[in-house]
Amino acid sequence: MQDNIEIRNPATGAVAATLPSSTTVELENTLSLLKQGQRDWAKVPLQDRLECIIQFGQLILANKQELSEILTNETGKPITQSLNEINGAQNRIEHLRKNATKWLSEEVVVSEGATLENIRYEPLGVIANISAWNFPYNVGFNVFLYALVAGNAVLYKPSEFATLTGLQFAKYLYQAGIPENVFHCIVGDGRIGEHILSLPLDGYFFTGSYKTGLHIATTVAHKLVPVQLELGGKDPLYVADDVADIKQAAVSAAEGAFYNNGQSCCAVERIYVSALIYDRFVEAFIEEVASYRVGDPMDVDTFIGPLTRAEQLVVLEDQVKDALQKGARLRLGGHVLEGKGYYYAPTVFDHCDHRMALMCDETFGPLIGIQKVSSDEEAIGLMQDTAYGLTAAVFSSDRDRAMRILDQMDTGTVYWNCCDRVSPNVPWSGRRNSGLGSTLSAQGIRAFVQPKAYHLRP
């Protein structure tokens, strides 16, 4: 008997859709089709493959209002932020348009002498893209668009919390000219995801939690195929005493912490502030967060909608309780909001320290802790005190000072006077518990190919 999955609207808790889950038999049949389709797709000229992706982007933009409503209804992301994500994700397509030919074309390394030496870049084959719900356009495009341009076929499993969006990807990819035996969207929860790990695929690309990423890596290790993991973070931000505008620093830090309800791997999750400006920064920060409109995610003025997953309410409640027991001061929020849906009040603590879970464990919600520091050296030590290595940020008027601090961060990305930002021009990567490998940039294009060396004697 075929299982169903229910798509619930996080703003109401009501069932928005019921879909039949893919079966293991369907999955295995799909893989056979993808293997054949990939062989044919790899023979399609690169420019033609790229044109399909460009056409896909145009179709997404032409239908972005409907697509943003689908995304908001199934994830709770405020509608304005859903539109922002759809518009912003187009920069991945522009990046491919400008760079794919350069990084995927054959290289002539040695063109003179007895032996000529070239490098060709061949697709991996059929790859699994096990994706996330929090930014399905951004993190999905990072993988499946780049994989398709490189000549791969893609077995795409969206999160069960963003399945409707995943099905829209398939719809518009097909309309754009991608063959149905080159991209396939799987419907299901972790059980179908587990079966994907047993299949003879040529690469696994996952976005999600450290726990699941570790399970994937260990489960498929014996296959010796590429595994790329974009995992979580406990991203620190340090506000030095020389910031040019304390209020603006507070506004920027608050947006970095609370955008998309804090449900972002690169959201600011802990803040350290120089003692010399601490009180002024905290008050400006609280003023900014208190101004955020909480409510119906379909309202264009809403900044904080519901959490996508009801289970995360328990995580937030536990971190709040722990912080209070260990001496943190609750300045704002700290409770589940009454009524329908999975709403949590935007929450700010100060007087925090590293005995508290909210300063050490991933939060993934509208909750932030602020800690006072007496020096750059203290801030550096605290920022380094984590098993994660995704991003780190410094706000300071002095570039040399900021760079001295950022150079000591064992993270894939660092920010000076900005935060919570991703660009296709530079690699997006994590270290240690934040993941393996890179998406975006030239490295993200080459992540989906394997080099073949040619030694040629005319």
C-alpha positions as CSV (number, residue, x, y, z in Angstrom):
1,M,0.0,0.0,0.0
2,Q,1.3,3.4,-1.0
3,D,1.9,5.9,1.8
4,N,0.8,9.5,1.7
5,I,2.5,12.6,3.0
6,E,0.6,15.6,4.4
7,I,1.7,19.1,3.6
8,R,0.6,21.4,6.5
9,N,0.3,25.2,6.4
10,P,2.5,26.3,9.3
11,A,0.4,29.4,9.8
12,T,-2.7,27.4,10.6
13,G,-1.6,23.8,11.2
14,A,-4.2,22.8,8.6
15,V,-3.5,20.2,5.9
16,A,-2.8,22.1,2.7
17,A,-2.3,19.0,0.5
18,T,-2.0,15.3,0.6
19,L,0.4,13.6,-1.8
20,P,1.2,10.0,-2.5
21,S,4.8,9.1,-1.5
22,S,7.1,7.6,-4.1
23,T,7.6,3.9,-3.6
24,T,10.9,2.0,-3.6
25,V,10.0,0.3,-6.8
26,E,9.2,3.6,-8.5
27,L,12.5,4.9,-7.2
28,E,14.5,2.0,-8.7
29,N,12.6,2.3,-12.0
30,T,13.3,6.0,-12.1
31,L,17.0,5.4,-11.6
32,S,17.1,3.2,-14.6
33,L,15.5,5.9,-16.7
34,L,17.8,8.5,-15.4
35,K,20.9,6.4,-16.2
36,Q,19.8,6.2,-19.8
37,G,18.7,9.8,-19.9
38,Q,22.0,11.0,-18.5
39,R,24.0,9.3,-21.3
40,D,22.0,11.2,-23.9
41,W,21.9,14.4,-22.0
42,A,25.7,14.4,-21.7
43,K,25.9,14.4,-25.5
44,V,23.8,17.6,-25.8
45,P,26.1,20.5,-26.4
46,L,26.9,22.6,-23.3
47,Q,25.4,25.7,-24.7
48,D,22.1,23.9,-25.4
49,R,22.0,22.6,-21.9
50,L,22.7,26.1,-20.6
51,E,19.9,27.5,-22.7
52,C,17.4,25.2,-21.0
53,I,18.5,26.5,-17.6
54,I,18.2,30.1,-18.8
55,Q,14.7,29.4,-20.1
56,F,13.8,27.7,-16.7
57,G,14.8,30.9,-15.0
58,Q,12.6,33.0,-17.2
59,L,9.6,30.6,-16.6
60,I,10.2,30.9,-12.8
61,L,10.1,34.7,-13.0
62,A,7.0,34.7,-15.2
63,N,5.2,32.6,-12.5
64,K,6.8,34.0,-9.4
65,Q,3.6,35.3,-7.8
66,E,2.0,31.8,-7.8
67,L,5.3,30.2,-6.9
68,S,5.9,32.5,-3.9
69,E,2.4,31.7,-2.6
70,I,3.1,28.0,-2.8
71,L,6.3,28.5,-0.9
72,T,4.7,30.6,1.7
73,N,1.8,28.2,2.2
74,E,4.0,25.2,2.8
75,T,6.9,26.7,4.7
76,G,5.4,29.8,6.4
77,K,8.0,32.1,4.9
78,P,6.6,35.6,4.7
79,I,5.4,36.3,1.2
80,T,7.8,39.2,0.7
81,Q,10.7,37.0,1.6
82,S,9.4,34.3,-0.7
83,L,9.5,36.7,-3.6
84,N,12.9,37.9,-2.5
85,E,14.2,34.4,-2.6
86,I,12.8,33.6,-6.0
87,N,14.2,36.9,-7.4
88,G,17.5,36.5,-5.7
89,A,18.1,32.9,-6.8
90,Q,18.2,34.1,-10.4
91,N,21.8,35.2,-9.8
92,R,22.8,31.5,-9.9
93,I,21.5,31.2,-13.4
94,E,23.3,34.4,-14.4
95,H,26.5,33.0,-12.8
96,L,26.2,29.9,-14.9
97,R,25.4,31.9,-18.0
98,K,28.6,33.8,-17.6
99,N,30.9,31.1,-16.3
100,A,29.8,27.6,-17.2
101,T,31.5,27.4,-20.6
102,K,34.8,28.7,-19.1
103,W,35.0,26.1,-16.3
104,L,33.5,23.1,-18.1
105,S,35.3,23.3,-21.5
106,E,38.3,21.2,-22.4
107,E,41.7,22.7,-21.3
108,V,44.8,22.5,-23.4
109,V,47.6,22.3,-20.8
110,V,50.6,21.4,-23.0
111,S,50.3,22.3,-26.7
112,E,53.9,21.7,-27.9
113,G,56.4,18.9,-27.8
114,A,56.2,15.2,-28.2
115,T,53.2,14.7,-26.0
116,L,50.2,17.0,-25.8
117,E,48.3,17.2,-22.6
118,N,44.6,18.1,-22.2
119,I,42.0,17.9,-19.5
120,R,38.3,17.2,-20.2
121,Y,35.6,17.5,-17.6
122,E,33.1,14.7,-17.6
123,P,29.8,14.6,-15.7
124,L,29.6,12.5,-12.6
125,G,26.5,10.6,-13.9
126,V,23.3,10.4,-11.9
127,I,23.5,12.4,-8.6
128,A,21.1,12.7,-5.7
129,N,20.2,16.1,-4.5
130,I,18.6,15.8,-1.1
131,S,17.5,19.3,-0.4
132,A,16.2,21.6,2.3
133,W,13.0,23.5,3.1
134,N,14.3,26.8,4.4
135,F,15.6,28.2,1.1
136,P,14.5,25.7,-1.5
137,Y,15.3,28.0,-4.4
138,N,18.7,29.0,-3.3
139,V,20.0,25.7,-2.0
140,G,18.3,23.7,-4.8
141,F,19.6,25.9,-7.6
142,N,23.1,25.6,-6.0
143,V,23.0,21.9,-6.8
144,F,20.5,20.8,-9.4
145,L,21.0,23.6,-11.9
146,Y,24.8,23.3,-11.8
147,A,24.6,19.5,-12.0
148,L,22.3,19.7,-15.1
149,V,24.5,22.2,-16.9
150,A,27.5,19.9,-16.3
151,G,25.6,17.0,-18.0
152,N,24.4,15.1,-15.1
153,A,20.9,13.6,-14.4
154,V,19.4,14.5,-11.0
155,L,17.3,12.5,-8.6
156,Y,15.9,15.4,-6.6
157,K,14.3,14.9,-3.2
158,P,12.9,18.1,-1.7
159,S,12.3,18.2,2.0
160,E,8.8,17.0,2.8
161,F,8.2,20.5,4.1
162,A,8.9,22.0,0.6
163,T,7.5,19.2,-1.6
164,L,5.1,21.4,-3.6
165,T,7.9,23.7,-4.5
166,G,10.0,20.8,-5.6
167,L,7.3,19.6,-7.9
168,Q,7.1,23.1,-9.4
169,F,10.8,22.8,-10.2
170,A,10.2,19.7,-12.2
171,K,7.3,21.2,-14.0
172,Y,9.2,24.2,-15.2
173,L,12.4,22.3,-16.0
174,Y,10.4,20.1,-18.3
175,Q,8.8,23.1,-19.9
176,A,12.3,24.6,-20.4
177,G,13.4,21.6,-22.3
178,I,15.0,19.3,-19.7
179,P,14.0,15.7,-20.5
180,E,11.9,13.9,-18.0
181,N,14.5,11.2,-17.8
182,V,17.1,13.7,-16.7
183,F,15.5,15.3,-13.7
184,H,13.0,13.6,-11.4
185,C,11.4,14.9,-8.2
186,I,10.9,12.3,-5.5
187,V,8.0,12.7,-3.0
188,G,8.5,11.4,0.5
189,D,9.9,11.8,4.0
190,G,13.1,10.4,5.5
191,R,12.2,6.8,4.7
192,I,12.4,7.4,1.0
193,G,15.5,9.4,1.6
194,E,17.0,6.4,3.3
195,H,16.3,4.2,0.3
196,I,18.1,6.8,-2.0
197,L,21.2,6.1,0.0
198,S,21.1,2.4,-1.0
199,L,20.9,3.1,-4.7
200,P,24.0,2.9,-7.0
201,L,24.2,6.7,-7.6
202,D,27.3,8.6,-8.7
203,G,27.2,11.4,-6.0
204,Y,25.2,12.6,-3.1
205,F,24.6,16.3,-2.4
206,F,22.7,17.1,0.8
207,T,21.6,20.3,2.5
208,G,20.3,20.0,6.1
209,S,21.4,19.2,9.6
210,Y,24.8,17.9,10.8
211,K,23.2,14.8,12.2
212,T,21.6,13.8,8.9
213,G,24.7,14.8,7.0
214,L,26.9,12.6,9.1
215,H,24.5,9.7,8.6
216,I,24.5,10.2,4.8
217,A,28.3,10.4,4.7
218,T,28.9,7.3,6.8
219,T,26.1,5.3,5.0
220,V,27.5,5.9,1.4
221,A,31.2,6.0,2.3
222,H,31.9,2.5,0.9
223,K,30.7,3.6,-2.5
224,L,33.6,6.0,-2.9
225,V,31.6,8.6,-4.8
226,P,31.5,12.3,-4.2
227,V,29.6,13.4,-1.1
228,Q,28.9,17.1,-0.5
229,L,27.2,18.3,2.6
230,E,25.9,21.8,3.3
231,L,25.1,21.7,7.0
232,G,24.2,24.0,9.8
233,G,26.1,26.6,11.8
234,K,26.3,28.6,15.0
235,D,27.4,31.7,13.3
236,P,29.0,34.5,15.5
237,L,28.9,38.2,15.0
238,Y,31.3,40.6,16.9
239,V,30.5,44.3,17.2
240,A,33.6,46.2,18.0
241,D,33.7,49.4,19.9
242,D,34.6,51.5,16.9
243,V,31.6,50.9,14.7
244,A,30.6,54.0,12.9
245,D,26.9,53.8,13.7
246,I,25.7,51.7,16.6
247,K,22.1,51.8,15.6
248,Q,22.8,50.7,12.0
249,A,25.0,47.9,13.3
250,A,22.1,46.8,15.5
251,V,19.6,46.9,12.6
252,S,21.9,44.9,10.4
253,A,22.6,42.3,13.1
254,A,18.9,41.9,13.9
255,E,18.0,41.3,10.3
256,G,20.9,38.8,10.1
257,A,19.5,37.0,13.1
258,F,15.7,37.1,12.4
259,Y,15.3,37.0,8.6
260,N,13.3,34.0,7.6
261,N,12.5,33.6,11.3
262,G,16.2,32.7,12.0
263,Q,15.7,29.5,9.9
264,S,18.9,29.8,8.0
265,C,22.2,28.0,8.2
266,C,24.1,31.3,8.0
267,A,21.8,33.3,10.2
268,V,23.5,35.2,13.1
269,E,23.1,32.9,16.1
270,R,25.2,34.6,18.7
271,I,26.4,38.1,19.2
272,Y,29.4,39.5,21.0
273,V,29.6,43.2,21.8
274,S,32.3,45.4,23.1
275,A,31.7,46.5,26.7
276,L,32.3,50.1,25.7
277,I,29.1,50.1,23.5
278,Y,27.2,47.1,24.9
279,D,24.3,48.9,26.5
280,R,23.7,51.2,23.6
281,F,23.9,48.3,21.1
282,V,21.5,46.1,23.1
283,E,18.9,48.8,23.4
284,A,19.0,49.6,19.7
285,F,18.9,45.9,18.9
286,I,15.8,45.4,21.1
287,E,14.1,48.4,19.6
288,E,14.6,47.0,16.1
289,V,13.4,43.5,16.9
290,A,10.4,44.9,18.7
291,S,9.4,46.7,15.5
292,Y,9.1,43.5,13.5
293,R,5.6,42.7,12.4
294,V,4.6,39.1,13.4
295,G,1.6,37.6,11.7
296,D,0.0,36.1,8.6
297,P,2.9,35.2,6.2
298,M,0.6,36.1,3.3
299,D,0.6,39.8,4.5
300,V,3.3,41.7,2.6
301,D,4.1,43.7,5.8
302,T,4.8,40.6,7.9
303,F,8.5,40.1,8.8
304,I,8.1,37.2,11.2
305,G,5.9,34.3,10.2
306,P,5.4,30.9,11.8
307,L,8.2,28.3,12.2
308,T,8.1,25.8,9.4
309,R,8.3,22.8,11.7
310,A,6.2,22.5,14.9
311,E,8.9,20.4,16.6
312,Q,11.3,23.4,16.6
313,L,9.0,25.1,19.1
314,V,10.3,22.6,21.7
315,V,13.9,23.4,20.9
316,L,13.3,27.1,21.4
317,E,11.4,26.5,24.7
318,D,14.3,24.3,26.0
319,Q,16.9,26.9,25.1
320,V,14.9,29.7,26.7
321,K,14.4,27.7,29.9
322,D,18.1,26.8,30.0
323,A,19.2,30.5,29.5
324,L,16.9,31.7,32.3
325,Q,18.2,29.0,34.7
326,K,21.8,30.0,34.0
327,G,21.4,33.7,34.6
328,A,20.7,35.3,31.2
329,R,18.3,38.2,31.1
330,L,15.2,37.9,28.9
331,R,14.7,41.3,27.2
332,L,12.0,40.4,24.6
333,G,9.7,37.5,23.8
334,G,10.5,34.1,25.2
335,H,7.3,32.2,24.6
336,V,5.1,30.5,22.1
337,L,2.4,32.8,20.7
338,E,-1.2,31.8,21.3
339,G,-3.5,30.8,18.5
340,K,-3.2,28.7,15.4
341,G,0.1,27.9,13.7
342,Y,3.7,27.4,14.9
343,Y,4.5,31.0,16.0
344,Y,7.2,31.9,18.5
345,A,7.7,35.4,19.7
346,P,11.0,37.1,18.6
347,T,13.2,36.6,21.6
348,V,16.3,38.4,22.8
349,F,18.5,37.6,25.7
350,D,21.5,39.6,27.1
351,H,23.9,38.8,29.9
352,C,24.6,35.5,28.1
353,D,27.7,33.2,28.3
354,H,28.9,29.9,27.0
355,R,27.3,27.8,29.7
356,M,24.0,28.4,27.9
357,A,22.7,26.3,25.0
358,L,21.6,29.3,23.0
359,M,25.2,30.4,22.7
360,C,26.6,26.9,21.8
361,D,23.9,24.8,20.2
362,E,22.2,25.5,16.8
363,T,18.9,27.4,17.4
364,F,17.3,27.7,14.0
365,G,14.6,30.1,15.1
366,P,13.8,33.6,16.3
367,L,16.0,33.5,19.4
368,I,19.3,35.3,19.9
369,G,21.8,35.7,22.8
370,I,24.1,38.7,23.3
371,Q,27.3,38.5,25.3
372,K,29.5,41.4,26.5
373,V,33.3,41.1,25.8
374,S,36.2,43.2,27.1
375,S,38.6,42.9,24.1
376,D,39.0,41.6,20.6
377,E,41.0,38.6,22.0
378,E,38.1,37.6,24.2
379,A,35.7,37.9,21.2
380,I,38.0,35.8,19.1
381,G,38.2,33.0,21.7
382,L,34.4,32.9,22.0
383,M,33.8,33.0,18.3
384,Q,36.2,30.1,17.9
385,D,34.5,28.1,20.6
386,T,32.3,25.9,18.4
387,A,32.2,22.7,16.5
388,Y,30.7,24.5,13.5
389,G,32.5,26.5,10.8
390,L,30.1,28.1,8.4
391,T,30.3,31.9,8.8
392,A,31.7,34.6,11.1
393,A,31.2,38.4,11.0
394,V,32.8,41.5,12.4
395,F,31.4,45.0,12.5
396,S,34.2,47.6,12.8
397,S,35.3,50.8,11.2
398,D,38.8,49.5,10.9
399,R,39.4,47.1,8.0
400,D,42.8,46.0,9.3
401,R,41.3,45.3,12.7
402,A,38.4,43.3,11.3
403,M,40.7,41.3,8.9
404,R,43.0,40.4,11.8
405,I,40.0,38.8,13.5
406,L,38.4,37.3,10.4
407,D,41.7,35.7,9.4
408,Q,41.6,33.7,12.6
409,M,38.1,32.3,12.0
410,D,38.1,28.6,10.9
411,T,35.0,29.1,8.7
412,G,34.2,28.8,5.1
413,T,32.9,32.4,4.9
414,V,33.7,35.6,6.7
415,Y,31.9,39.0,6.6
416,W,33.1,42.5,7.4
417,N,30.2,45.0,8.1
418,C,27.7,42.6,6.7
419,C,26.3,39.1,7.5
420,D,23.9,36.4,6.4
421,R,24.8,36.8,2.8
422,V,25.5,34.4,-0.1
423,S,27.0,35.2,-3.5
424,P,27.4,32.9,-6.5
425,N,30.7,34.5,-7.3
426,V,32.6,33.0,-4.3
427,P,32.5,29.5,-2.8
428,W,29.8,28.5,-0.3
429,S,31.4,26.0,2.0
430,G,31.5,24.8,5.6
431,R,34.2,23.3,7.8
432,R,33.9,20.6,10.4
433,N,30.3,20.2,11.5
434,S,29.2,22.7,8.9
435,G,29.9,20.4,6.0
436,L,32.1,19.2,3.2
437,G,32.8,20.6,-0.3
438,S,31.7,23.8,-2.0
439,T,28.8,25.0,-4.0
440,L,28.8,28.2,-6.2
441,S,31.9,29.9,-7.7
442,A,34.1,28.0,-10.1
443,Q,34.5,25.3,-7.5
444,G,30.7,24.9,-7.4
445,I,30.6,24.4,-11.2
446,R,33.4,21.9,-11.1
447,A,31.8,20.0,-8.1
448,F,29.7,18.1,-10.6
449,V,32.3,16.9,-13.0
450,Q,35.3,14.7,-12.9
451,P,38.6,15.4,-14.7
452,K,40.0,13.1,-17.3
453,A,43.7,13.6,-18.3
454,Y,44.6,13.1,-22.0
455,H,48.3,12.3,-23.0
456,L,48.4,12.6,-26.8
457,R,51.2,11.8,-29.1
458,P,50.5,12.8,-32.7
